[in-house]
């Protein structure tokens, strides 16, 4: 039956939810006709459904527009705010917030950072020039520097380069290191240390998902408050806002492909750490 296929294909959606959607006529065939739960499953046919979103709780942190002209917008994203609509987040995303704030419907991010990460995100204003800015990231013509707070290991020699192959992990949206030709490279340096923690400078030369978090965890240096690496923890409807991931997209540098200007932007966010006595600075 069709209901069995949907439950198996989308295990994160409860059977009761699929039944309710079908009863409301929100699952249709390619002609727009509602389909019944006990309809026979037919391979390679198209189904359409309306995704229901629960009321969104406001993420209690604000983004800041650091720079805006006719070509680009550079925003300083707080922790916990997704860049684009995903999962249960729609209105509470950096893109939708900026569209409302700036009134630029064509605004689009050129790259992305994790929802848990704070820092700089570059947007384009004009669809006609978007590809030229995207090419900067594709061609590794953007200098991206991050900071992270993680455990201190005196046995490691700094600076170091982590070069490995990353691919999707066994759990949803996770990544893992595997044998094979490297596709991810991160340059890491020690900035300062205190007690059992340290501040690190991270420079990714590639842009794989969760690259910095995976590389740091693989070195035995999981980033403070990381809920995915090295151990995936259950997702919650409302995160613990008192424990942000201590990872920051600190600077972006590039030559503007349209104006030819040298661009450099720096986040206003700063990471926090506990000293040896557990006090915050």
BAVO-58803 format. One record per residue (C-alpha): residue number from 1; residue in three letters; y, x, z. Coordinates in Angstrom, 2 decimals, padded with zeros to 5 digits. Each point is the difference from the previous one (the first is absolute). Layout:
// residues N
NUM;ala;Y;X;Z
...
// end
This chain:
// residues 281
1;unk;000.00;000.00;000.00
2;unk;003.57;001.03;-000.59
3;unk;000.88;000.00;003.70
4;unk;-002.77;002.55;000.66
5;unk;001.40;002.31;-002.67
6;unk;003.53;-000.17;001.42
7;unk;-001.16;000.70;003.55
8;unk;-002.04;002.97;-001.19
9;unk;002.75;001.34;-002.29
10;unk;002.81;-000.36;002.57
11;unk;-001.62;000.57;003.40
12;unk;003.37;000.24;001.79
13;unk;000.63;-003.70;-000.74
14;unk;-002.05;-002.39;002.14
15;unk;-002.25;-002.61;-001.60
16;unk;001.98;-002.74;001.75
17;unk;003.20;001.30;-001.63
18;unk;-001.54;-000.15;-003.48
19;unk;-001.23;-003.54;000.65
20;unk;003.48;-001.05;001.16
21;unk;001.62;001.53;-003.08
22;unk;-002.42;-001.78;-002.30
23;unk;000.57;-003.31;001.75
24;unk;003.75;000.47;-000.58
25;unk;-000.63;000.72;-003.69
26;unk;001.21;003.61;000.30
27;unk;-002.98;001.54;-001.84
28;unk;-000.02;-000.84;-003.70
29;unk;-001.68;000.96;-003.25
30;unk;001.80;001.50;-003.01
31;unk;001.13;-003.49;-001.06
32;unk;001.61;-000.70;003.37
33;unk;-002.66;-002.47;001.12
34;unk;-001.05;000.20;003.68
35;unk;-003.53;001.26;000.61
36;unk;-002.39;-001.29;002.65
37;unk;-001.76;002.17;002.60
38;unk;-003.43;-001.03;-001.30
39;unk;000.88;000.71;-003.64
40;unk;-002.50;002.38;-001.63
41;unk;001.01;003.63;-000.22
42;unk;000.41;001.22;-003.58
43;unk;000.51;003.75;-000.60
44;unk;003.07;001.24;-001.93
45;unk;001.98;-003.22;000.40
46;unk;003.55;000.12;001.34
47;unk;001.07;-001.63;003.25
48;unk;003.50;-000.32;001.40
49;unk;000.94;-000.53;003.62
50;unk;003.14;-000.21;002.06
51;unk;000.17;002.56;002.75
52;unk;001.16;-001.50;003.28
53;unk;002.17;002.14;002.24
54;unk;000.48;-000.72;003.70
55;unk;003.56;-000.06;001.36
56;unk;001.31;003.57;000.04
57;unk;001.20;001.52;003.21
58;unk;003.13;002.06;-000.46
59;unk;-000.58;003.73;000.23
60;unk;002.64;000.93;002.60
61;unk;001.41;003.06;-001.76
62;unk;002.61;000.26;-002.72
63;unk;000.10;002.04;-003.17
64;unk;003.14;001.97;-000.94
65;unk;001.33;000.52;-003.51
66;unk;000.94;003.69;-000.10
67;unk;001.18;000.06;-003.62
68;unk;000.68;-002.45;-002.83
69;unk;001.45;000.32;-003.49
70;unk;-000.60;-001.65;-003.37
71;unk;-003.33;001.81;-000.44
72;unk;-001.75;000.39;003.34
73;unk;-000.18;-001.15;003.59
74;unk;-001.33;002.22;002.78
75;unk;-001.14;-001.82;003.12
76;unk;-000.97;001.34;003.41
77;unk;-003.04;-002.07;001.00
78;unk;-000.94;-000.61;003.64
79;unk;-003.54;000.29;001.29
80;unk;-002.23;-003.11;-000.41
81;unk;001.85;-001.43;-003.03
82;unk;-002.04;-000.14;-003.27
83;unk;001.77;001.15;-003.15
84;unk;-001.29;-002.83;-002.21
85;unk;-001.72;-003.37;000.59
86;unk;-003.61;000.47;001.03
87;unk;-002.53;-001.81;002.14
88;unk;001.79;-002.25;002.48
89;unk;003.41;001.57;-000.70
90;unk;002.39;-001.52;-002.52
91;unk;003.51;-000.61;001.35
92;unk;-000.35;002.75;002.58
93;unk;-000.16;002.84;-002.52
94;unk;002.54;002.62;-000.95
95;unk;000.21;-001.20;-003.61
96;unk;000.63;-003.66;000.81
97;unk;002.47;000.85;002.76
98;unk;001.98;002.24;-002.37
99;unk;-000.01;-002.56;-002.80
100;unk;001.52;-002.54;002.39
101;unk;002.46;002.49;001.46
102;unk;001.19;001.58;-003.26
103;unk;-000.48;-002.91;-002.40
104;unk;-001.86;002.19;-002.53
105;unk;-002.96;-001.98;-001.30
106;unk;-001.18;002.82;-002.29
107;unk;-000.24;002.47;002.88
108;unk;-003.35;001.83;000.06
109;unk;-001.44;002.91;001.99
110;unk;-000.78;003.17;-001.92
111;unk;-002.55;001.14;002.61
112;unk;-001.36;-001.27;003.31
113;unk;-000.69;001.16;003.51
114;unk;-002.36;-001.56;002.51
115;unk;001.06;-003.03;002.02
116;unk;-000.45;002.06;003.17
117;unk;002.12;002.90;-001.29
118;unk;003.79;000.12;000.34
119;unk;002.42;001.64;-002.38
120;unk;001.35;000.16;-003.52
121;unk;-000.90;-002.27;-002.91
122;unk;001.63;000.26;-003.43
123;unk;000.68;-003.19;-002.03
124;unk;001.26;-000.46;-003.54
125;unk;002.57;-002.61;-000.95
126;unk;-000.54;-000.20;-003.77
127;unk;-003.39;-000.72;-001.60
128;unk;001.08;002.06;-003.02
129;unk;000.16;003.25;002.01
130;unk;-002.88;-000.64;002.40
131;unk;-002.53;001.98;-002.01
132;unk;002.13;003.13;000.07
133;unk;000.13;-000.03;003.80
134;unk;-003.70;-000.77;000.26
135;unk;-000.66;003.03;-002.22
136;unk;001.62;002.21;002.64
137;unk;-002.73;-000.86;002.48
138;unk;-002.76;000.09;-002.61
139;unk;001.10;003.46;-001.14
140;unk;000.48;001.27;003.57
141;unk;003.70;000.60;-000.62
142;unk;000.99;-001.47;003.38
143;unk;000.11;002.16;003.13
144;unk;-001.37;-002.22;002.79
145;unk;000.00;001.23;003.57
146;unk;-001.51;-001.82;002.97
147;unk;-000.15;000.65;003.71
148;unk;-002.81;-000.93;002.36
149;unk;-000.85;000.37;003.66
150;unk;-003.61;000.87;000.71
151;unk;-002.12;002.11;002.34
152;unk;000.68;003.73;000.21
153;unk;-002.84;002.37;-000.89
154;unk;000.77;003.62;000.75
155;unk;-003.05;001.13;-001.98
156;unk;001.54;-001.02;-003.35
157;unk;002.12;002.44;-002.00
158;unk;003.25;-001.36;-001.44
159;unk;001.06;-000.86;-002.60
160;unk;-003.16;-001.32;-001.64
161;unk;-000.95;-001.94;-003.12
162;unk;-002.55;-002.84;000.05
163;unk;-001.53;-000.57;-003.44
164;unk;-002.84;-002.53;-000.23
165;unk;-001.35;-002.92;-001.98
166;unk;000.89;-003.44;001.33
167;unk;-001.64;-003.27;-000.92
168;unk;-000.26;-003.49;001.47
169;unk;-001.90;-000.18;003.26
170;unk;-002.68;-002.39;001.17
171;unk;002.50;-002.24;001.83
172;unk;002.67;-002.14;-001.66
173;unk;003.08;002.01;-001.03
174;unk;-001.19;003.27;001.55
175;unk;-000.31;003.38;-001.70
176;unk;-002.32;002.90;000.65
177;unk;-000.54;003.61;-001.04
178;unk;-003.03;000.56;-002.25
179;unk;-001.50;002.94;-001.88
180;unk;001.27;000.56;-003.52
181;unk;002.99;001.15;-001.97
182;unk;003.14;-000.17;002.19
183;unk;002.52;-002.74;-000.77
184;unk;002.20;000.21;003.11
185;unk;002.05;002.90;001.34
186;unk;002.20;000.17;003.11
187;unk;002.04;002.93;001.29
188;unk;000.28;-000.05;003.79
189;unk;002.14;002.09;002.32
190;unk;000.51;000.05;003.74
191;unk;003.63;-000.77;000.93
192;unk;-000.22;000.03;003.79
193;unk;-002.53;-000.57;002.76
194;unk;000.09;-001.13;003.60
195;unk;-003.00;-000.43;002.25
196;unk;-002.84;-001.63;-001.90
197;unk;002.15;-001.40;-002.82
198;unk;001.98;001.45;-002.89
199;unk;002.36;-000.99;-002.80
200;unk;-001.20;000.78;-003.50
201;unk;001.71;000.16;-003.37
202;unk;-002.11;-001.49;-002.80
203;unk;000.58;000.43;-003.72
204;unk;-002.40;-001.98;-002.21
205;unk;-000.40;001.36;-003.52
206;unk;-002.00;-003.08;-001.00
207;unk;000.35;-003.64;000.91
208;unk;-003.38;-001.36;001.03
209;unk;-000.12;-002.96;002.37
210;unk;000.03;001.06;003.67
211;unk;-000.13;003.62;-001.13
212;unk;001.99;001.47;002.88
213;unk;-001.85;-002.04;002.62
214;unk;-003.41;000.97;-001.38
215;unk;000.85;003.68;-000.32
216;unk;001.42;000.24;003.50
217;unk;-002.99;-001.81;001.53
218;unk;-002.40;002.25;-001.92
219;unk;001.67;003.02;001.60
220;unk;-000.58;-001.48;003.44
221;unk;003.68;-000.97;000.18
222;unk;000.08;-003.81;-000.21
223;unk;003.59;-001.25;-000.09
224;unk;001.11;-001.60;003.25
225;unk;-000.63;-003.78;000.07
226;unk;-002.03;-000.04;-003.21
227;unk;-002.22;-003.10;000.14
228;unk;-002.06;000.95;-003.06
229;unk;-000.79;003.72;000.14
230;unk;-002.25;001.40;001.26
231;unk;-001.27;-003.36;001.36
232;unk;000.81;-003.36;-001.57
233;unk;001.16;-002.45;002.64
234;unk;000.14;-003.82;-000.34
235;unk;003.08;-001.45;-001.64
236;unk;002.09;-002.34;002.14
237;unk;002.32;-002.83;-000.97
238;unk;002.92;001.66;001.79
239;unk;-000.04;003.79;000.34
240;unk;000.96;001.88;003.13
241;unk;003.60;000.81;-000.87
242;unk;000.21;002.47;002.88
243;unk;-002.47;002.32;-001.73
244;unk;001.23;000.80;-003.53
245;unk;-001.92;002.45;-002.15
246;unk;001.75;003.32;000.42
247;unk;000.39;000.67;-003.72
248;unk;003.36;000.12;-001.78
249;unk;000.93;000.34;-003.67
250;unk;002.90;002.31;000.86
251;unk;001.56;001.18;-003.28
252;unk;-000.01;-000.64;-003.75
253;unk;001.42;002.47;-002.54
254;unk;000.05;-000.28;-003.80
255;unk;002.16;000.34;-003.09
256;unk;001.04;-003.45;-001.14
257;unk;-001.67;-000.58;-003.41
258;unk;002.86;-002.23;-001.20
259;unk;003.20;001.54;001.42
260;unk;-001.24;003.57;000.29
261;unk;001.35;000.25;003.55
262;unk;-001.79;001.83;002.81
263;unk;-001.04;-002.55;002.61
264;unk;-000.96;000.64;003.61
265;unk;-000.51;-002.67;002.65
266;unk;-000.99;000.30;003.66
267;unk;-001.30;-002.67;002.35
268;unk;001.94;-000.86;003.14
269;unk;-003.21;-000.75;001.90
270;unk;-001.36;002.49;002.50
271;unk;-003.50;000.22;001.40
272;unk;-000.63;-000.16;003.74
273;unk;-002.45;001.96;002.08
274;unk;-001.08;000.41;003.59
275;unk;000.44;003.35;001.74
276;unk;-002.63;001.57;002.19
277;unk;000.88;-002.39;002.82
278;unk;-000.26;-003.06;-002.25
279;unk;003.78;-000.53;-000.20
280;unk;001.80;-000.94;-003.21
281;unk;002.93;002.20;-001.01
// end
